[in-house]
Amino acid sequence: MNHQLTVQFRSRPEVLERILRVTRHRGFAVTEMDMRYPSANAGVMKLTVCSQRSIQLLQHQLLKLVDVNECQVAQLETMQASATA
């Protein structure tokens, strides 16, 4: 099952590696990724991941990272509607 996450984080050199490591260790495969830095000290990453595991498991683990400020799961109805349009 595919899920989309939006992760807001503090801009640090190692934060990308930490987010991807947690994602992999929790049994999720990254199928799409978009990362932007709207300011010098903050970044936003949109991840599309695939797994049979609960997306809340990954969300809670990412929120434990010290550099992650926010992690939101996109509504599945929104993702399905955009895929059919």
PDB file with SEQRES, HELIX, SHEET and CRYST1 records, atoms N, CA, C and O in Angstrom:
SEQRES   1 A   85  MET ASN HIS GLN LEU THR VAL GLN PHE ARG SER ARG PRO          
SEQRES   2 A   85  GLU VAL LEU GLU ARG ILE LEU ARG VAL THR ARG HIS ARG          
SEQRES   3 A   85  GLY PHE ALA VAL THR GLU MET ASP MET ARG TYR PRO SER          
SEQRES   4 A   85  ALA ASN ALA GLY VAL MET LYS LEU THR VAL CYS SER GLN          
SEQRES   5 A   85  ARG SER ILE GLN LEU LEU GLN HIS GLN LEU LEU LYS LEU          
SEQRES   6 A   85  VAL ASP VAL ASN GLU CYS GLN VAL ALA GLN LEU GLU THR          
SEQRES   7 A   85  MET GLN ALA SER ALA THR ALA                                  
HELIX    1 AA1 VAL A   15  HIS A   25  1                                  11    
HELIX    2 AA2 ILE A   55  LEU A   63  1                                   9    
HELIX    3 AA3 LEU A   76  THR A   84  1                                   9    
SHEET    1 AA1 4 ALA A  29  SER A  39  0                                        
SHEET    2 AA1 4 ALA A  42  CYS A  50 -1                                        
SHEET    3 AA1 4 ASN A   2  ARG A  10 -1                                        
SHEET    4 AA1 4 VAL A  68  VAL A  73 -1                                        
CRYST1    1.000    1.000    1.000  90.00  90.00  90.00 P 1           1          
ATOM      1  N   MET A   1       0.840  -1.175   0.000  1.00  0.00           N  
ATOM      2  CA  MET A   1       0.000   0.000   0.000  1.00  0.00           C  
ATOM      3  C   MET A   1       0.888   1.242   0.000  1.00  0.00           C  
ATOM      4  O   MET A   1       1.878   1.305   0.729  1.00  0.00           O  
ATOM      5  N   ASN A   2       0.532   2.219  -0.812  1.00  0.00           N  
ATOM      6  CA  ASN A   2       1.284   3.471  -0.891  1.00  0.00           C  
ATOM      7  C   ASN A   2       0.723   4.502   0.079  1.00  0.00           C  
ATOM      8  O   ASN A   2      -0.487   4.599   0.284  1.00  0.00           O  
ATOM      9  N   HIS A   3       1.630   5.263   0.667  1.00  0.00           N  
ATOM     10  CA  HIS A   3       1.266   6.344   1.580  1.00  0.00           C  
ATOM     11  C   HIS A   3       2.150   7.538   1.267  1.00  0.00           C  
ATOM     12  O   HIS A   3       3.274   7.390   0.788  1.00  0.00           O  
ATOM     13  N   GLN A   4       1.625   8.725   1.545  1.00  0.00           N  
ATOM     14  CA  GLN A   4       2.426   9.932   1.354  1.00  0.00           C  
ATOM     15  C   GLN A   4       2.588  10.652   2.682  1.00  0.00           C  
ATOM     16  O   GLN A   4       1.623  10.857   3.420  1.00  0.00           O  
ATOM     17  N   LEU A   5       3.828  11.031   2.972  1.00  0.00           N  
ATOM     18  CA  LEU A   5       4.170  11.765   4.189  1.00  0.00           C  
ATOM     19  C   LEU A   5       4.753  13.114   3.821  1.00  0.00           C  
ATOM     20  O   LEU A   5       5.461  13.242   2.822  1.00  0.00           O  
ATOM     21  N   THR A   6       4.456  14.114   4.626  1.00  0.00           N  
ATOM     22  CA  THR A   6       5.113  15.411   4.523  1.00  0.00           C  
ATOM     23  C   THR A   6       5.865  15.623   5.826  1.00  0.00           C  
ATOM     24  O   THR A   6       5.267  15.660   6.901  1.00  0.00           O  
ATOM     25  N   VAL A   7       7.177  15.761   5.723  1.00  0.00           N  
ATOM     26  CA  VAL A   7       8.038  15.880   6.897  1.00  0.00           C  
ATOM     27  C   VAL A   7       8.690  17.258   6.891  1.00  0.00           C  
ATOM     28  O   VAL A   7       9.342  17.641   5.921  1.00  0.00           O  
ATOM     29  N   GLN A   8       8.509  17.995   7.980  1.00  0.00           N  
ATOM     30  CA  GLN A   8       9.188  19.277   8.154  1.00  0.00           C  
ATOM     31  C   GLN A   8      10.327  19.051   9.137  1.00  0.00           C  
ATOM     32  O   GLN A   8      10.142  18.433  10.185  1.00  0.00           O  
ATOM     33  N   PHE A   9      11.504  19.556   8.790  1.00  0.00           N  
ATOM     34  CA  PHE A   9      12.678  19.266   9.606  1.00  0.00           C  
ATOM     35  C   PHE A   9      13.612  20.462   9.675  1.00  0.00           C  
ATOM     36  O   PHE A   9      13.545  21.388   8.867  1.00  0.00           O  
ATOM     37  N   ARG A  10      14.481  20.406  10.670  1.00  0.00           N  
ATOM     38  CA  ARG A  10      15.523  21.420  10.822  1.00  0.00           C  
ATOM     39  C   ARG A  10      16.645  21.079   9.846  1.00  0.00           C  
ATOM     40  O   ARG A  10      17.053  19.923   9.741  1.00  0.00           O  
ATOM     41  N   SER A  11      17.132  22.070   9.147  1.00  0.00           N  
ATOM     42  CA  SER A  11      18.154  21.864   8.129  1.00  0.00           C  
ATOM     43  C   SER A  11      19.503  21.555   8.775  1.00  0.00           C  
ATOM     44  O   SER A  11      20.151  22.424   9.358  1.00  0.00           O  
ATOM     45  N   ARG A  12      19.903  20.288   8.652  1.00  0.00           N  
ATOM     46  CA  ARG A  12      21.199  19.837   9.143  1.00  0.00           C  
ATOM     47  C   ARG A  12      21.738  18.830   8.132  1.00  0.00           C  
ATOM     48  O   ARG A  12      20.953  18.170   7.451  1.00  0.00           O  
ATOM     49  N   PRO A  13      23.049  18.699   8.021  1.00  0.00           N  
ATOM     50  CA  PRO A  13      23.625  17.823   6.990  1.00  0.00           C  
ATOM     51  C   PRO A  13      23.182  16.357   7.080  1.00  0.00           C  
ATOM     52  O   PRO A  13      23.056  15.692   6.052  1.00  0.00           O  
ATOM     53  N   GLU A  14      22.948  15.857   8.272  1.00  0.00           N  
ATOM     54  CA  GLU A  14      22.668  14.431   8.446  1.00  0.00           C  
ATOM     55  C   GLU A  14      21.184  14.073   8.467  1.00  0.00           C  
ATOM     56  O   GLU A  14      20.848  12.891   8.535  1.00  0.00           O  
ATOM     57  N   VAL A  15      20.295  15.049   8.412  1.00  0.00           N  
ATOM     58  CA  VAL A  15      18.868  14.761   8.604  1.00  0.00           C  
ATOM     59  C   VAL A  15      18.293  13.890   7.486  1.00  0.00           C  
ATOM     60  O   VAL A  15      17.470  13.020   7.770  1.00  0.00           O  
ATOM     61  N   LEU A  16      18.684  14.085   6.253  1.00  0.00           N  
ATOM     62  CA  LEU A  16      18.184  13.261   5.149  1.00  0.00           C  
ATOM     63  C   LEU A  16      18.534  11.791   5.373  1.00  0.00           C  
ATOM     64  O   LEU A  16      17.685  10.915   5.211  1.00  0.00           O  
ATOM     65  N   GLU A  17      19.777  11.527   5.744  1.00  0.00           N  
ATOM     66  CA  GLU A  17      20.204  10.150   5.997  1.00  0.00           C  
ATOM     67  C   GLU A  17      19.418   9.521   7.136  1.00  0.00           C  
ATOM     68  O   GLU A  17      19.043   8.351   7.058  1.00  0.00           O  
ATOM     69  N   ARG A  18      19.167  10.277   8.187  1.00  0.00           N  
ATOM     70  CA  ARG A  18      18.421   9.747   9.335  1.00  0.00           C  
ATOM     71  C   ARG A  18      16.989   9.393   8.951  1.00  0.00           C  
ATOM     72  O   ARG A  18      16.489   8.332   9.323  1.00  0.00           O  
ATOM     73  N   ILE A  19      16.331  10.273   8.211  1.00  0.00           N  
ATOM     74  CA  ILE A  19      14.948  10.015   7.797  1.00  0.00           C  
ATOM     75  C   ILE A  19      14.880   8.772   6.910  1.00  0.00           C  
ATOM     76  O   ILE A  19      14.007   7.925   7.097  1.00  0.00           O  
ATOM     77  N   LEU A  20      15.788   8.659   5.954  1.00  0.00           N  
ATOM     78  CA  LEU A  20      15.783   7.500   5.057  1.00  0.00           C  
ATOM     79  C   LEU A  20      16.144   6.212   5.793  1.00  0.00           C  
ATOM     80  O   LEU A  20      15.596   5.153   5.487  1.00  0.00           O  
ATOM     81  N   ARG A  21      17.055   6.288   6.754  1.00  0.00           N  
ATOM     82  CA  ARG A  21      17.431   5.098   7.527  1.00  0.00           C  
ATOM     83  C   ARG A  21      16.250   4.589   8.351  1.00  0.00           C  
ATOM     84  O   ARG A  21      15.976   3.389   8.367  1.00  0.00           O  
ATOM     85  N   VAL A  22      15.552   5.492   9.033  1.00  0.00           N  
ATOM     86  CA  VAL A  22      14.385   5.090   9.822  1.00  0.00           C  
ATOM     87  C   VAL A  22      13.318   4.491   8.911  1.00  0.00           C  
ATOM     88  O   VAL A  22      12.694   3.488   9.257  1.00  0.00           O  
ATOM     89  N   THR A  23      13.111   5.101   7.755  1.00  0.00           N  
ATOM     90  CA  THR A  23      12.123   4.597   6.798  1.00  0.00           C  
ATOM     91  C   THR A  23      12.460   3.169   6.376  1.00  0.00           C  
ATOM     92  O   THR A  23      11.584   2.305   6.351  1.00  0.00           O  
ATOM     93  N   ARG A  24      13.703   2.925   6.051  1.00  0.00           N  
ATOM     94  CA  ARG A  24      14.134   1.580   5.624  1.00  0.00           C  
ATOM     95  C   ARG A  24      14.058   0.579   6.771  1.00  0.00           C  
ATOM     96  O   ARG A  24      13.575  -0.537   6.581  1.00  0.00           O  
ATOM     97  N   HIS A  25      14.525   0.959   7.952  1.00  0.00           N  
ATOM     98  CA  HIS A  25      14.527   0.046   9.098  1.00  0.00           C  
ATOM     99  C   HIS A  25      13.114  -0.338   9.528  1.00  0.00           C  
ATOM    100  O   HIS A  25      12.915  -1.412  10.096  1.00  0.00           O  
ATOM    101  N   ARG A  26      12.145   0.513   9.269  1.00  0.00           N  
ATOM    102  CA  ARG A  26      10.753   0.218   9.642  1.00  0.00           C  
ATOM    103  C   ARG A  26      10.017  -0.556   8.557  1.00  0.00           C  
ATOM    104  O   ARG A  26       8.820  -0.809   8.690  1.00  0.00           O  
ATOM    105  N   GLY A  27      10.708  -0.937   7.491  1.00  0.00           N  
ATOM    106  CA  GLY A  27      10.118  -1.801   6.474  1.00  0.00           C  
ATOM    107  C   GLY A  27       9.372  -1.088   5.366  1.00  0.00           C  
ATOM    108  O   GLY A  27       8.487  -1.671   4.740  1.00  0.00           O  
ATOM    109  N   PHE A  28       9.715   0.167   5.113  1.00  0.00           N  
ATOM    110  CA  PHE A  28       9.069   0.944   4.058  1.00  0.00           C  
ATOM    111  C   PHE A  28      10.063   1.201   2.931  1.00  0.00           C  
ATOM    112  O   PHE A  28      11.243   1.451   3.173  1.00  0.00           O  
ATOM    113  N   ALA A  29       9.572   1.136   1.704  1.00  0.00           N  
ATOM    114  CA  ALA A  29      10.392   1.449   0.535  1.00  0.00           C  
ATOM    115  C   ALA A  29       9.974   2.818   0.010  1.00  0.00           C  
ATOM    116  O   ALA A  29       8.784   3.085  -0.158  1.00  0.00           O  
ATOM    117  N   VAL A  30      10.942   3.678  -0.247  1.00  0.00           N  
ATOM    118  CA  VAL A  30      10.656   5.004  -0.796  1.00  0.00           C  
ATOM    119  C   VAL A  30      10.452   4.857  -2.302  1.00  0.00           C  
ATOM    120  O   VAL A  30      11.331   4.366  -3.010  1.00  0.00           O  
ATOM    121  N   THR A  31       9.289   5.286  -2.783  1.00  0.00           N  
ATOM    122  CA  THR A  31       9.006   5.216  -4.212  1.00  0.00           C  
ATOM    123  C   THR A  31       9.076   6.586  -4.879  1.00  0.00           C  
ATOM    124  O   THR A  31       9.245   6.682  -6.094  1.00  0.00           O  
ATOM    125  N   GLU A  32       8.946   7.644  -4.078  1.00  0.00           N  
ATOM    126  CA  GLU A  32       9.030   9.007  -4.601  1.00  0.00           C  
ATOM    127  C   GLU A  32       9.487   9.929  -3.480  1.00  0.00           C  
ATOM    128  O   GLU A  32       9.131   9.733  -2.318  1.00  0.00           O  
ATOM    129  N   MET A  33      10.290  10.949  -3.842  1.00  0.00           N  
ATOM    130  CA  MET A  33      10.769  11.882  -2.829  1.00  0.00           C  
ATOM    131  C   MET A  33      10.972  13.254  -3.456  1.00  0.00           C  
ATOM    132  O   MET A  33      11.506  13.377  -4.558  1.00  0.00           O  
ATOM    133  N   ASP A  34      10.537  14.282  -2.736  1.00  0.00           N  
ATOM    134  CA  ASP A  34      10.729  15.667  -3.156  1.00  0.00           C  
ATOM    135  C   ASP A  34      11.134  16.449  -1.916  1.00  0.00           C  
ATOM    136  O   ASP A  34      10.431  16.425  -0.906  1.00  0.00           O  
ATOM    137  N   MET A  35      12.270  17.146  -1.989  1.00  0.00           N  
ATOM    138  CA  MET A  35      12.768  17.866  -0.824  1.00  0.00           C  
ATOM    139  C   MET A  35      13.089  19.295  -1.219  1.00  0.00           C  
ATOM    140  O   MET A  35      13.694  19.550  -2.260  1.00  0.00           O  
ATOM    141  N   ARG A  36      12.670  20.226  -0.364  1.00  0.00           N  
ATOM    142  CA  ARG A  36      12.905  21.654  -0.613  1.00  0.00           C  
ATOM    143  C   ARG A  36      13.327  22.329   0.679  1.00  0.00           C  
ATOM    144  O   ARG A  36      13.017  21.870   1.779  1.00  0.00           O  
ATOM    145  N   TYR A  37      14.042  23.429   0.515  1.00  0.00           N  
ATOM    146  CA  TYR A  37      14.476  24.240   1.648  1.00  0.00           C  
ATOM    147  C   TYR A  37      13.878  25.638   1.508  1.00  0.00           C  
ATOM    148  O   TYR A  37      14.481  26.504   0.874  1.00  0.00           O  
ATOM    149  N   PRO A  38      12.679  25.875   2.101  1.00  0.00           N  
ATOM    150  CA  PRO A  38      12.058  27.195   1.996  1.00  0.00           C  
ATOM    151  C   PRO A  38      12.808  28.281   2.756  1.00  0.00           C  
ATOM    152  O   PRO A  38      12.637  29.466   2.470  1.00  0.00           O  
ATOM    153  N   SER A  39      13.631  27.893   3.715  1.00  0.00           N  
ATOM    154  CA  SER A  39      14.467  28.861   4.433  1.00  0.00           C  
ATOM    155  C   SER A  39      15.811  28.212   4.719  1.00  0.00           C  
ATOM    156  O   SER A  39      15.995  27.018   4.485  1.00  0.00           O  
ATOM    157  N   ALA A  40      16.745  28.998   5.223  1.00  0.00           N  
ATOM    158  CA  ALA A  40      18.102  28.502   5.460  1.00  0.00           C  
ATOM    159  C   ALA A  40      18.161  27.446   6.561  1.00  0.00           C  
ATOM    160  O   ALA A  40      19.069  26.615   6.568  1.00  0.00           O  
ATOM    161  N   ASN A  41      17.210  27.468   7.487  1.00  0.00           N  
ATOM    162  CA  ASN A  41      17.294  26.538   8.615  1.00  0.00           C  
ATOM    163  C   ASN A  41      16.126  25.554   8.683  1.00  0.00           C  
ATOM    164  O   ASN A  41      15.957  24.884   9.702  1.00  0.00           O  
ATOM    165  N   ALA A  42      15.320  25.451   7.631  1.00  0.00           N  
ATOM    166  CA  ALA A  42      14.188  24.523   7.642  1.00  0.00           C  
ATOM    167  C   ALA A  42      14.010  23.883   6.274  1.00  0.00           C  
ATOM    168  O   ALA A  42      14.226  24.513   5.239  1.00  0.00           O  
ATOM    169  N   GLY A  43      13.612  22.615   6.294  1.00  0.00           N  
ATOM    170  CA  GLY A  43      13.354  21.893   5.059  1.00  0.00           C  
ATOM    171  C   GLY A  43      12.018  21.177   5.118  1.00  0.00           C  
ATOM    172  O   GLY A  43      11.475  20.928   6.194  1.00  0.00           O  
ATOM    173  N   VAL A  44      11.497  20.850   3.942  1.00  0.00           N  
ATOM    174  CA  VAL A  44      10.250  20.098   3.820  1.00  0.00           C  
ATOM    175  C   VAL A  44      10.495  18.967   2.830  1.00  0.00           C  
ATOM    176  O   VAL A  44      11.026  19.183   1.740  1.00  0.00           O  
ATOM    177  N   MET A  45      10.104  17.766   3.220  1.00  0.00           N  
ATOM    178  CA  MET A  45      10.284  16.596   2.375  1.00  0.00           C  
ATOM    179  C   MET A  45       8.935  15.910   2.189  1.00  0.00           C  
ATOM    180  O   MET A  45       8.211  15.676   3.157  1.00  0.00           O  
ATOM    181  N   LYS A  46       8.604  15.592   0.948  1.00  0.00           N  
ATOM    182  CA  LYS A  46       7.411  14.802   0.658  1.00  0.00           C  
ATOM    183  C   LYS A  46       7.886  13.430   0.222  1.00  0.00           C  
ATOM    184  O   LYS A  46       8.625  13.294  -0.753  1.00  0.00           O  
ATOM    185  N   LEU A  47       7.455  12.419   0.953  1.00  0.00           N  
ATOM    186  CA  LEU A  47       7.846  11.045   0.681  1.00  0.00           C  
ATOM    187  C   LEU A  47       6.620  10.228   0.306  1.00  0.00           C  
ATOM    188  O   LEU A  47       5.579  10.323   0.956  1.00  0.00           O  
ATOM    189  N   THR A  48       6.745   9.437  -0.729  1.00  0.00           N  
ATOM    190  CA  THR A  48       5.752   8.412  -1.013  1.00  0.00           C  
ATOM    191  C   THR A  48       6.436   7.091  -0.709  1.00  0.00           C  
ATOM    192  O   THR A  48       7.492   6.781  -1.261  1.00  0.00           O  
ATOM    193  N   VAL A  49       5.821   6.318   0.177  1.00  0.00           N  
ATOM    194  CA  VAL A  49       6.415   5.058   0.618  1.00  0.00           C  
ATOM    195  C   VAL A  49       5.440   3.917   0.370  1.00  0.00           C  
ATOM    196  O   VAL A  49       4.230   4.115   0.263  1.00  0.00           O  
ATOM    197  N   CYS A  50       6.000   2.726   0.283  1.00  0.00           N  
ATOM    198  CA  CYS A  50       5.202   1.536   0.030  1.00  0.00           C  
ATOM    199  C   CYS A  50       5.526   0.486   1.086  1.00  0.00           C  
ATOM    200  O   CYS A  50       6.695   0.194   1.339  1.00  0.00           O  
ATOM    201  N   SER A  51       4.479  -0.085   1.706  1.00  0.00           N  
ATOM    202  CA  SER A  51       4.655  -1.156   2.680  1.00  0.00           C  
ATOM    203  C   SER A  51       3.295  -1.694   3.082  1.00  0.00           C  
ATOM    204  O   SER A  51       2.278  -1.017   2.933  1.00  0.00           O  
ATOM    205  N   GLN A  52       3.284  -2.908   3.588  1.00  0.00           N  
ATOM    206  CA  GLN A  52       2.067  -3.480   4.159  1.00  0.00           C  
ATOM    207  C   GLN A  52       1.920  -3.086   5.628  1.00  0.00           C  
ATOM    208  O   GLN A  52       0.880  -3.336   6.237  1.00  0.00           O  
ATOM    209  N   ARG A  53       2.946  -2.479   6.192  1.00  0.00           N  
ATOM    210  CA  ARG A  53       2.922  -2.078   7.599  1.00  0.00           C  
ATOM    211  C   ARG A  53       2.104  -0.805   7.784  1.00  0.00           C  
ATOM    212  O   ARG A  53       1.836  -0.077   6.829  1.00  0.00           O  
ATOM    213  N   SER A  54       1.719  -0.555   9.019  1.00  0.00           N  
ATOM    214  CA  SER A  54       0.935   0.633   9.355  1.00  0.00           C  
ATOM    215  C   SER A  54       1.774   1.897   9.175  1.00  0.00           C  
ATOM    216  O   SER A  54       2.907   1.968   9.652  1.00  0.00           O  
ATOM    217  N   ILE A  55       1.222   2.883   8.494  1.00  0.00           N  
ATOM    218  CA  ILE A  55       1.940   4.134   8.255  1.00  0.00           C  
ATOM    219  C   ILE A  55       2.153   4.899   9.558  1.00  0.00           C  
ATOM    220  O   ILE A  55       3.097   5.681   9.667  1.00  0.00           O  
ATOM    221  N   GLN A  56       1.290   4.682  10.544  1.00  0.00           N  
ATOM    222  CA  GLN A  56       1.452   5.356  11.832  1.00  0.00           C  
ATOM    223  C   GLN A  56       2.734   4.910  12.531  1.00  0.00           C  
ATOM    224  O   GLN A  56       3.330   5.683  13.282  1.00  0.00           O  
ATOM    225  N   LEU A  57       3.159   3.679  12.294  1.00  0.00           N  
ATOM    226  CA  LEU A  57       4.421   3.202  12.855  1.00  0.00           C  
ATOM    227  C   LEU A  57       5.578   4.073  12.373  1.00  0.00           C  
ATOM    228  O   LEU A  57       6.408   4.508  13.171  1.00  0.00           O  
ATOM    229  N   LEU A  58       5.628   4.320  11.087  1.00  0.00           N  
ATOM    230  CA  LEU A  58       6.692   5.160  10.529  1.00  0.00           C  
ATOM    231  C   LEU A  58       6.548   6.602  10.997  1.00  0.00           C  
ATOM    232  O   LEU A  58       7.541   7.241  11.344  1.00  0.00           O  
ATOM    233  N   GLN A  59       5.340   7.113  11.011  1.00  0.00           N  
ATOM    234  CA  GLN A  59       5.110   8.492  11.442  1.00  0.00           C  
ATOM    235  C   GLN A  59       5.614   8.710  12.869  1.00  0.00           C  
ATOM    236  O   GLN A  59       6.294   9.701  13.135  1.00  0.00           O  
ATOM    237  N   HIS A  60       5.291   7.808  13.781  1.00  0.00           N  
ATOM    238  CA  HIS A  60       5.728   7.957  15.172  1.00  0.00           C  
ATOM    239  C   HIS A  60       7.245   7.864  15.304  1.00  0.00           C  
ATOM    240  O   HIS A  60       7.845   8.586  16.100  1.00  0.00           O  
ATOM    241  N   GLN A  61       7.864   6.984  14.532  1.00  0.00           N  
ATOM    242  CA  GLN A  61       9.318   6.853  14.604  1.00  0.00           C  
ATOM    243  C   GLN A  61      10.020   8.089  14.049  1.00  0.00           C  
ATOM    244  O   GLN A  61      11.035   8.517  14.599  1.00  0.00           O  
ATOM    245  N   LEU A  62       9.498   8.665  12.976  1.00  0.00           N  
ATOM    246  CA  LEU A  62      10.105   9.879  12.421  1.00  0.00           C  
ATOM    247  C   LEU A  62       9.973  11.050  13.386  1.00  0.00           C  
ATOM    248  O   LEU A  62      10.882  11.873  13.492  1.00  0.00           O  
ATOM    249  N   LEU A  63       8.848  11.128  14.090  1.00  0.00           N  
ATOM    250  CA  LEU A  63       8.658  12.218  15.050  1.00  0.00           C  
ATOM    251  C   LEU A  63       9.617  12.123  16.235  1.00  0.00           C  
ATOM    252  O   LEU A  63       9.834  13.114  16.933  1.00  0.00           O  
ATOM    253  N   LYS A  64      10.185  10.958  16.468  1.00  0.00           N  
ATOM    254  CA  LYS A  64      11.166  10.795  17.548  1.00  0.00           C  
ATOM    255  C   LYS A  64      12.528  11.386  17.191  1.00  0.00           C  
ATOM    256  O   LYS A  64      13.344  11.641  18.075  1.00  0.00           O  
ATOM    257  N   LEU A  65      12.776  11.603  15.898  1.00  0.00           N  
ATOM    258  CA  LEU A  65      14.053  12.194  15.491  1.00  0.00           C  
ATOM    259  C   LEU A  65      14.113  13.642  15.963  1.00  0.00           C  
ATOM    260  O   LEU A  65      13.151  14.393  15.806  1.00  0.00           O  
ATOM    261  N   VAL A  66      15.232  14.025  16.534  1.00  0.00           N  
ATOM    262  CA  VAL A  66      15.358  15.344  17.145  1.00  0.00           C  
ATOM    263  C   VAL A  66      15.220  16.477  16.132  1.00  0.00           C  
ATOM    264  O   VAL A  66      14.764  17.562  16.494  1.00  0.00           O  
ATOM    265  N   ASP A  67      15.596  16.259  14.894  1.00  0.00           N  
ATOM    266  CA  ASP A  67      15.543  17.314  13.877  1.00  0.00           C  
ATOM    267  C   ASP A  67      14.209  17.384  13.135  1.00  0.00           C  
ATOM    268  O   ASP A  67      13.999  18.299  12.339  1.00  0.00           O  
ATOM    269  N   VAL A  68      13.309  16.440  13.381  1.00  0.00           N  
ATOM    270  CA  VAL A  68      11.998  16.444  12.719  1.00  0.00           C  
ATOM    271  C   VAL A  68      11.022  17.252  13.562  1.00  0.00           C  
ATOM    272  O   VAL A  68      10.805  16.951  14.736  1.00  0.00           O  
ATOM    273  N   ASN A  69      10.435  18.278  12.958  1.00  0.00           N  
ATOM    274  CA  ASN A  69       9.482  19.139  13.656  1.00  0.00           C  
ATOM    275  C   ASN A  69       8.043  18.665  13.495  1.00  0.00           C  
ATOM    276  O   ASN A  69       7.230  18.804  14.410  1.00  0.00           O  
ATOM    277  N   GLU A  70       7.733  18.105  12.329  1.00  0.00           N  
ATOM    278  CA  GLU A  70       6.352  17.706  12.041  1.00  0.00           C  
ATOM    279  C   GLU A  70       6.361  16.609  10.988  1.00  0.00           C  
ATOM    280  O   GLU A  70       7.209  16.594  10.097  1.00  0.00           O  
ATOM    281  N   CYS A  71       5.407  15.690  11.103  1.00  0.00           N  
ATOM    282  CA  CYS A  71       5.262  14.611  10.122  1.00  0.00           C  
ATOM    283  C   CYS A  71       3.773  14.349   9.941  1.00  0.00           C  
ATOM    284  O   CYS A  71       3.097  13.902  10.868  1.00  0.00           O  
ATOM    285  N   GLN A  72       3.264  14.628   8.741  1.00  0.00           N  
ATOM    286  CA  GLN A  72       1.839  14.463   8.461  1.00  0.00           C  
ATOM    287  C   GLN A  72       1.634  13.408   7.384  1.00  0.00           C  
ATOM    288  O   GLN A  72       2.399  13.315   6.424  1.00  0.00           O  
ATOM    289  N   VAL A  73       0.589  12.620   7.569  1.00  0.00           N  
ATOM    290  CA  VAL A  73       0.204  11.617   6.579  1.00  0.00           C  
ATOM    291  C   VAL A  73      -0.904  12.208   5.721  1.00  0.00           C  
ATOM    292  O   VAL A  73      -1.886  12.734   6.244  1.00  0.00           O  
ATOM    293  N   ALA A  74      -0.748  12.121   4.404  1.00  0.00           N  
ATOM    294  CA  ALA A  74      -1.770  12.632   3.480  1.00  0.00           C  
ATOM    295  C   ALA A  74      -2.998  11.734   3.528  1.00  0.00           C  
ATOM    296  O   ALA A  74      -2.891  10.534   3.779  1.00  0.00           O  
ATOM    297  N   GLN A  75      -4.152  12.316   3.290  1.00  0.00           N  
ATOM    298  CA  GLN A  75      -5.399  11.550   3.239  1.00  0.00           C  
ATOM    299  C   GLN A  75      -5.373  10.629   2.022  1.00  0.00           C  
ATOM    300  O   GLN A  75      -5.026  11.064   0.924  1.00  0.00           O  
ATOM    301  N   LEU A  76      -5.734   9.369   2.208  1.00  0.00           N  
ATOM    302  CA  LEU A  76      -5.725   8.411   1.104  1.00  0.00           C  
ATOM    303  C   LEU A  76      -6.713   8.796   0.016  1.00  0.00           C  
ATOM    304  O   LEU A  76      -6.436   8.571  -1.162  1.00  0.00           O  
ATOM    305  N   GLU A  77      -7.862   9.371   0.375  1.00  0.00           N  
ATOM    306  CA  GLU A  77      -8.853   9.766  -0.622  1.00  0.00           C  
ATOM    307  C   GLU A  77      -8.266  10.813  -1.569  1.00  0.00           C  
ATOM    308  O   GLU A  77      -8.533  10.788  -2.770  1.00  0.00           O  
ATOM    309  N   THR A  78      -7.465  11.736  -1.024  1.00  0.00           N  
ATOM    310  CA  THR A  78      -6.844  12.776  -1.838  1.00  0.00           C  
ATOM    311  C   THR A  78      -5.873  12.155  -2.833  1.00  0.00           C  
ATOM    312  O   THR A  78      -5.841  12.540  -4.002  1.00  0.00           O  
ATOM    313  N   MET A  79      -5.081  11.190  -2.366  1.00  0.00           N  
ATOM    314  CA  MET A  79      -4.107  10.549  -3.244  1.00  0.00           C  
ATOM    315  C   MET A  79      -4.816   9.759  -4.342  1.00  0.00           C  
ATOM    316  O   MET A  79      -4.396   9.810  -5.498  1.00  0.00           O  
ATOM    317  N   GLN A  80      -5.887   9.027  -4.005  1.00  0.00           N  
ATOM    318  CA  GLN A  80      -6.594   8.232  -4.996  1.00  0.00           C  
ATOM    319  C   GLN A  80      -7.292   9.125  -6.013  1.00  0.00           C  
ATOM    320  O   GLN A  80      -7.328   8.800  -7.200  1.00  0.00           O  
ATOM    321  N   ALA A  81      -7.844  10.240  -5.564  1.00  0.00           N  
ATOM    322  CA  ALA A  81      -8.532  11.157  -6.476  1.00  0.00           C  
ATOM    323  C   ALA A  81      -7.558  11.769  -7.472  1.00  0.00           C  
ATOM    324  O   ALA A  81      -7.888  11.913  -8.649  1.00  0.00           O  
ATOM    325  N   SER A  82      -6.362  12.130  -7.017  1.00  0.00           N  
ATOM    326  CA  SER A  82      -5.390  12.724  -7.929  1.00  0.00           C  
ATOM    327  C   SER A  82      -4.834  11.690  -8.905  1.00  0.00           C  
ATOM    328  O   SER A  82      -4.433  12.048 -10.013  1.00  0.00           O  
ATOM    329  N   ALA A  83      -4.803  10.427  -8.519  1.00  0.00           N  
ATOM    330  CA  ALA A  83      -4.306   9.380  -9.406  1.00  0.00           C  
ATOM    331  C   ALA A  83      -5.293   9.085 -10.531  1.00  0.00           C  
ATOM    332  O   ALA A  83      -4.885   8.712 -11.632  1.00  0.00           O  
ATOM    333  N   THR A  84      -6.581   9.248 -10.265  1.00  0.00           N  
ATOM    334  CA  THR A  84      -7.573   8.958 -11.290  1.00  0.00           C  
ATOM    335  C   THR A  84      -7.864  10.150 -12.183  1.00  0.00           C  
ATOM    336  O   THR A  84      -8.460   9.992 -13.248  1.00  0.00           O  
ATOM    337  N   ALA A  85      -7.453  11.341 -11.767  1.00  0.00           N  
ATOM    338  CA  ALA A  85      -7.733  12.560 -12.561  1.00  0.00           C  
ATOM    339  C   ALA A  85      -6.803  12.689 -13.740  1.00  0.00           C  
ATOM    340  O   ALA A  85      -6.903  13.649 -14.504  1.00  0.00           O  
TER     341      ALA A  85                                                      
END                                                                             
